[in-house]
C-alpha cells in the first residue's frame, strides 16, 4: 500500500500512516541491528577524558604557581584561582568541540593529536578575542605557561594511553570485531594484512563473499564464511561484530552499499569501505562530491615546496642543538670505542642519498677492524635472505661495547653531522648501501626521492626484525605520505622504540 492510498482511505488514521511508513522503511532495508559499542571503547574514551581533565588541571595549577608563587595582589590571586578551577573544563570543552573524543579518532593516526592542538588554538583565540572585546588585561604569564603546558601534558597523556591500548591489543584484547565483505581474494588479503599489524586493533571474525566468489570452502584464511552480501546482518549478530569492512574489490554497487548503511543505522556498527588505492593516506586524500558521488581526490606526493624547506630548517636547527647538548656524551663514547678495541672511533661508509647521490655516512664503530674482510664467510647467516639487506642476529664481528651501542642506537648519533650538512634528515627512509641500490627493482628507487633519515617508520616498526618487503613498504609509504605531523609522530615514537630494543642488532 502506498502512502497516498493509505492517506486517501483514512485521512485521520495516524496509526495507518505510521504502519505504512514503517513498512516503507523496512522495504528500503532500514532495521535495527542489536549490537552496541564495545564496553572497552566506552572505558577507553572515559579514561582519556579523565586523563585530559586531570592533566589540564595540572597545567592550570602550574600556570598559577608560575605566575603567583612570588606574590601578587589578593584580588588577582583569587580571580586566577577560580580560573585554574575552570580551566580544565574550558580546555576539555574546546578539544571536544574538535571531536577529539570520537572513538574513530582515538588510538591510531595523527588525527587525534591534531584535534587536541586545534582545540587548544581555538580556546586561545577565543580567549584573546574576549580579552580585547571586554577590555580585560589578563595575566600573560599565567596563560603563557598554562596553555603550552596543557597541550604538552594532554598530548603526552594520550600517547601513554595509546601505548597501553597497543599493549592490550598485543594480548588480543580491546579489538574491534570486524565482518568483511568482498571477493574471496580481497577478503583473504585484508585478513592477512590485519593480522600482520595488531596495533590496528581489528579482529576479523566473519566474512561474507560476493556472489562471484566460489563457495567450496567454509573458511577463508581461518575466518568463517557466513554467506553472501545479504548475510551481513546475520553475520554481525552471530559474531557480535561492531564493524563492517567492504574490501576494495567487491561486486556491491552504490545502491547496495547505501542500503547496508541504512540497515546499520542506530546500531553503533561502523562501516568501512576500502578504496582501490594503496599506500596513500592522511592529508593526500580528500573526498570531493561530483554529481552526487563521493569521489576520492588524491593529491600528488609533496617532494618539493615550502613544507620541505621548513623540514630542512627544522632538521638543521634540531641537529645543531643536539650536537651541542650531546657533545660530552659523543666524546665519551668515542674515547670508549677507541680504547676498547683496535681501530678508529668513527666508522665511515658510502651510502646513497637523494636522487642517487652518494655521501659518506658516519657511525661510531661497533665492529672489529677486520669486519669487512669476514663478510663473505657469514653470508649463510644473513637474516634477510629475501632481499638486499644483510643482517645477522648474533653477528660475531660486533664488539662488546658495539653491541651495547647498537642496543640503544647510540652508534647512530654521529649522523647528526650529516643532518646538519643537509645530506640526511631527522626522519626519512633508511640510507642504503650502493650495493643494495644496484639490486633494487624499479619501484623501490622511489625511496631515493627524499633524504634518508636518522630514524623513520622502519625504526619504530621493528628495525632489523623487519623483512625486506616490509622495509620497502614502510619507506615507500613515508615517501608517498610525508607530512610534518607524521615526522613529529615518528620522532615521538622513536624514543620508546629505542628503549624497547626491538630489532636492535
N, C-alpha and C positions, 0 to 999 in steps of 0.2 A: 504494500500500500504506500503511495506517495504521500508526501506531506500535504500537498494541495488537496488531494482527495479526502484525506482524514480531516482536514480543517473544514472542507465544504460539508461533510456529513455531520460534523459535531463542532460548530464554531466555538462553543464554550467548553469543549471537552479537553481540559488541560491534561487529564490522565491519558487520553488517547494520543495527544500530541507528544507527551513525554515518552510513551511507549514507542511511537513511531520513530522519534528521534533516536532512541536507544537502539532500535533495530537498524536504522540507517548507519549509525556509528559502528555497530557490530559488523555490518556489511563491508565497511572500509577496513576492518581489521582492528579497530580500537578495542582493547581489552586490558584489564589489569593483570600484571604478572606479579604473583605474590612472592617477590624477592625484595628484601630491604638491604640497605647498605650494610656492609660487614661491620661487626662491632669493633674490630681493631681500627677501622677507618675513623669511626667516631672518637675512639680513645686517642688516636694519634692527633686528630685535629684539636681536641680538647687539651692535650699535652702541649702542643705547640702554642696554643692560645695562652695557656697558663704561664709557660716559659716567657712568652713575649711580654705579658703583664709584669712579671717579676723583674725581668731584665731591664725593661724600660723604666720601671720604678727605681731600680738601682741606678740607672743613668741619671734620672732626675735628682736622686739623692747626691750623686757625685757632683752634679752641676751646682746644687745648693751648697755643698761643703766647699767647693772650689771658689764660689763667689762670696759666701758669707762666713767662712770659718775664721777669717781675720777680722771680722766685725762688720757693722753696718747698722743703719737705723732700725729701731724695733719695728716700725711700720713696714719697711721693706722685707725684713726677715719674716714677719708673719704673713705678708702677702705671698712671698715666694715659697713659704712652707705649704700654703694652700695649693699653689701652682704645682709643687712637687707631688702632692697627693693626686691632683687632677691629671698631671702629665701622662701617666700610663694609659689612662682611658682615652685621651686625645690621640696619643701615638698609635695605639692599637686600633682605634676607630679609623684613623687615616689610612693605615695599611689594609684594613678590612675593606675600605671603600675601593681599593685597588684589587680586590678579590684575592687577597693573599692567603685566605683560609679555605679556598675551594679545594677539595681533595685532589682534583686533577692537576693542580699546580704544585702540590706538596710531595716532597720526597724524591724528585727527579728533575733534571734540567736546570737551566739558569733562570727560567721564568720566575721561580719562587723568589730568588734573591732580587731580581729586578723590580718586582712588585713591592717588596719591602722598601727598596730605595726610592721608588716613585712615590709611595705613600709618605715617606719622610719629607721628600721635597715638597709635596703638596701641602703638608702641615706647616712647613717652614714658610712657604709662600703665603698661605692664608694668615699666619701669624704676623708676617711683615706688613701685609695689606691692612690688617686690623689695627696694627700699631700706628700706621700713617693715618688711617681714617678717623681714629678716635684720639689722635694726638697723645699717644701713650709713649713714654720713654722707657722701654724695657731694660732690664739689667743684661747688657750684652754678654758679659762674662758668663752668666748663667746659661744662656741659650747656646753660646759658642761651645760650651762643654757638654751640655745635656743632649743636644741633638746628635752630634757625631758619636757620642758615647752610646746613645740608644741604638743608632744604626749598627755600629760595630758589635755591640753585645747581642742584639737580636739576630743579626746575621750569623754570629758565632753559635748562638743557641740553636738556630735552625740547622746549621751544619752538623752540630753534635747530634741533634735529633735524627738527621738523615743517616749518620754513621750507625746509630743504634738501630734504626729501621733496617739498614743493609745487613747488619749482624743477625737480626731476626730472620731476614729473608734467606740468608745462607743456611739457616736451620730449617727452612721450609715453612716458616710462619709469616703472617702478615702479607699474604699473597692475594692478588686479585684472581678470582676463578673465572676462566675465560672459555667460552664456547666459540669455536672457529667455524666459519662458513666460507666455502670456496671450492675450487678444484682440488683434487687429491694431491697433486704435486705441490701446489702452492701452500696447502694446509701443512703438508709434511715439512716443507722448507721453513714455515713460520714456527712450527713446533721445535725444530732443531735450533733455530736462531734464539728463541726464547729460553730454551734450556741451557744455552751457552752462557747466558748472562742472567744470573739470579738477581742482580741489582735492579733489573727492570720490574720485578715484583709480579710477574704474570705466571700463573699456573694453568696450563691448558687442560681442561677436564673433559672436554667433549668436542666432537666435530660433526658438522653437517655438510655433506658433499653435494656439489651441484649435480644436476641430472645427467650431465655429460660424463661424470666420473663413474668408474666401474664400482660394482657393489659386491665384489667377490669376497673381500676381507671384512671382518668386523671391527678392525682397528687400523689406525694409521699412525705409525711411529709410537705404538703403545697407547694411543688415545682412542677411547671407544667411539664408534660411529653411530649416531642416533637416527640417521636417515638423510633426507634431502632438505631443501630450504624451508619447507613447510613444517619441519620437525624442530625448528629452532626454539620455539616457546616451550615445547615439551622437554627439550634438552636442558633448557635453563632451569626448569622446575626440578628435573631429575637430578641435576648436579649442584643445585643451589648456586649457580653462577651469578656473578654480578657484572659481567662484561661480555659483549658480543663483538667479535672481530671479523670483519669481512675482508678476505685477502685481496691482493691486487688483481689476481686473475680469478674472476668469478663471473658466472653467467647471469647474475642478477642485474636487471635493468633498474633505471632510476625510480620507476613506479614501485617496484618490489622493495627497494631499499627504503623508500618513503613509507610504505605500508608497514615494514618492520619497525621503523621508528615510531609509528603510531601505536603499534602493539606494545612497545616498551614504555609508553608514557606513564609517568607517575610511579614507576617501579624501582627507581634508583639503579636500574641496569644501564650501564654506559654502552654506547655503540661506537666502535672504532672502524674506520674504513681506511685500509692501507692504499696509498697511491701506487701507481706503477713506476715510480721513480725511486731509486735507492740512493743512500749515502748523501741525501740532501735534506737539511733540517734547519731549524732556527730562523734567523732573520731573512734567509733567502726565499722562504716560501710565504706567499700571501694568497688569500682567497679573493678572486675578482669575479663578481657576478656578471655573466654575459647571457642575455636572452633568458634570464631565469635560471641559468645553470651556474653552480658554484665551481668555477674553473681555478685550478692552481696556477698562480703566476710564479715561475721560478726565475729568480734573478741570477745573473752570471756571478761566478766567484769574484770577490774583490781582491785582485792581486796587486793593484796599484792604487794611488789616490791619497786623500787626506788621512784616512784612518791608518793606512800603512805608515805614513810619515809620523803620525802620533805614536804608533807602536815602536818605531825606530827610536824616537826621542825617549820614550819610557824605558826601552831596553838599555840604552846607553847611560841614562841617568841612574837607574837602579844598579847596573853593573858597576859604575864608578863608586857609588855609595857602599855597595857590598865589598868591593876590593879594599876600600879604606877601612871599613869596620872589621873585616876578616884578616887584615894584614898580619897580626900576631899569630893567628891560627895557621895561616898559609906558611909562614916562616917556620913554625914549629913542625908542621907536617913535612915540609921539605927537608929539614935537618934530620928528622926521624928516618925518612926514606933513604936519605943519602948515607947515613951511618949504620943502618941495619942490614944493608946488602950492597954488594959492589954495583956501581953504575950511577948514572945521573939521577937527580931527584925528579926531573921533568921528562916525561916520555912524549916525543913528538911523532906525529903520524899524519900522512897526507889523507885528507878527506875531501869529499865532493860537496860543494855548496850550491848556491842559487844558480840556475841555468847551466849547471855543469862545471862551474869554475872550481878549481882545486885550491885548497888552502891548507895550512898547517895547523892541526889541532893539538892543543896542549892538555896533558893529563899528568897527575902525579903517577910515577912509575909504580905499578903494582905487581910486576912480574920480574923474574930474574933476567939478567942481562942477555942471556942466550935464548930467550923465549922464541924469537922468530926462527932460529935455526931448528928448533924442535917441533915446529908446526906440522911438518909433513908426517911425523911419527904419530900424531894424535888425531888424524882425520877420521879414523874409525870411531872416535869417541864423541864426534860432533852431535850435539843435542838437536840441531836444526838441519838434518839431512835433506829436508824438503825444500830448501832454498839457499840463497847465497850466504846467509848468516852462519858464523862459526862461533859456537858457544859450547863450553864443556862445564858440566855441573861442578865437578871437583877437579879443576884444572891444576895439574902438578906444577905448572910453571909459576903459579901465583905465590908470592912471598907471604909470610905470616902477617906482616903489617899491611901488605896489599890486600889480603883477604878482609881485614877489618875496615880498611878504607872503602873497599867496594861495597861492603855490607851497608854502610851509611852514605854511599855516593860521594864521599869526601874527595875521591880521586878526580871528580869532575870539576871541582872548584876553579882550577886554572883556566877553564874555558870562559870564565868571566872576562878574560882579556880579549878573547875572540868576539864576545858580545860587545865589549867596549869599542873595538875597532870596526864593528859592523859586519864581520864575517858570519856571525851567528846571531840568533835571537834567544831571548829567555825561554820562549815557548815555540816549538816547531817540530817537524819530523826528525827522526834520528839521523845524524850525519853519517852517510855511508862511505865505505871504502871504494876506491876506484875499481878494484876487482869485483866488488858487488854490483856496481853500476853497469859494468860490461855484461853482466848476466841478466840485467833487467829485461822484462818484456816491455813492449811499447807503452802500455798504460801505466806501468809503475814509474816511468820517468816523470809523471806529474808530481811526484814527491819533491822534485827539484825546482818547482815553480816558486817556492818560498824558501826563506833562510832556514837552515837546520836549527834545532833548538837544544838548549841545555836540558830542558825537560819537555814532556809532551804527553799526548794520550797514551803512547806506548809505555811510558814510565809509570803512570798512575793505574795502568790496567794489567800490570804483571811483569813488566820489563823482560828479562831473559826467559821467563816461563812461556812467553807468547810464541806461537808458531810463526813461520814466515808469512803465511797468508794473513794471519791476524794483525801482524805488524804493518803490512802493506795496507790492509783495510783501514786501520786506525789512522795511519799517516795520510791516506787519501781523503778520509773523512775530514781531517783537520784542514787540509788544503782547500777542500770544497766549501767548508762551512766556518771558516775562520771568523772570529769576532773578538773584540776586546773583552766582552763578558766571558767568552769561552777561555781566553787566556787567563783571566783572573781566577776562574774556577779551577783550571789546571794547576796554577801556582799554589792555590789554597790547598789542593788535594795532594800536592807533591810531598809536603811535609809528612802527612800520615802514611803515604806510600813508602817513604824512606824509612820511617820508624818501624813500619810493619816488616820491612826487609824481604818482601816477597819478590822472588826472581832476581835477587842480588847475588850474582856470582860471575 
